[in-house]
Amino acid sequence: MTCSFLILDTNMEVNTFHPVLSGNHSHPNSSCSRDNAFKTVVLPVLYSLLFLVGMCLNCVAAWVMFRIPSRSHFIIYLKNIVAADLIMTLTFPFKVLSDSNTAPTVLRIFVCRVSSVLFYLTMYISILFFGLISIDRCRKTLKPFTGSHSGRLVWRKLLSGAIWAFLLTLCLPNVILTHKTPPSRYFKCSDLKAEGGLYWHGLVNYVCQVIFWGNLLTVIICYTLISKELYKSYSRTKSQNTVQNVSLTSSGGKTRKPHQSKRKIHVNVFLILGVFFVCFVPFHFARVPYTMSQTERVTFDCSLKLFFFQLKEITLFLSSMNSVLDPLIYFFLCRSFRTMLFQTLRLPSGTCSWATGNRVI
């Protein structure tokens, strides 16, 4: 993403700060150009498709989700992710224009100041709410009969508002302090930042690293506890079924098969874990060697720099796919969402029960 406001190194050399170009030609002084078919053709095509699919899915998801009363922690968290995904999706056209080298100077400045900041803002909002959802799913699994009274719902809404306010406050200086005039037609986003902007950029980076690694640890711990509890539940159910089958067989009755919908529910719970690891983990690991290749302290040849750049862009695309994978979570894990969607489409309420199970999660 052009001018990400989150870079591992603090010297603000280059992230994806591409020069303002005319056509597909690189800056004359560039010793290691990134303007190849991958950046100027493949990435714009992929993000264009992602934008089209993401807008369709997220508009439907928003229309359905915001008609559902916020009667559980889970619904509150999902509504925040829907809002974040919709904003993230709206930044994709700017990514397309920037990477394809068709954006004029004024639009590239907008990408540096606003678009890329919004992209990373919404990504880290999603990461935070994934952590909260993991805690909520863990609580529901370990204490399934604990309800969500009105007092707790109010606190969750306040927590959600505080998360948005905190991250907006954190990233706002990146917009305000990116105000310098480009030195030439060929510039990177750090050229637009004042000295205070460069310092704040580095500070924001460290905060967001804490957010990701903290939530990664939270997700791992929660799903370890969930897995242990589900294994215990499966063992108890299997033992009970064995006793019942033996009893029925001895009395001449028919044996019972395990409850399939319960197994499907257990599998569906791990959708959150799957989306988190597919979308967010690869990018944060790929950024480490990429940032090392951009620092003056470490020497890499041009081909290796280009490889790490492409690796970072591929994993960034996976992070962007979060905006189209999240609707799977809404559909498979939120019965209220399915019910409202089926009512809207005038489909029977039991549609897709073979895949979703029947119990509310």
Beta strands, then each sheet from edge to edge (+ up, - down):
end
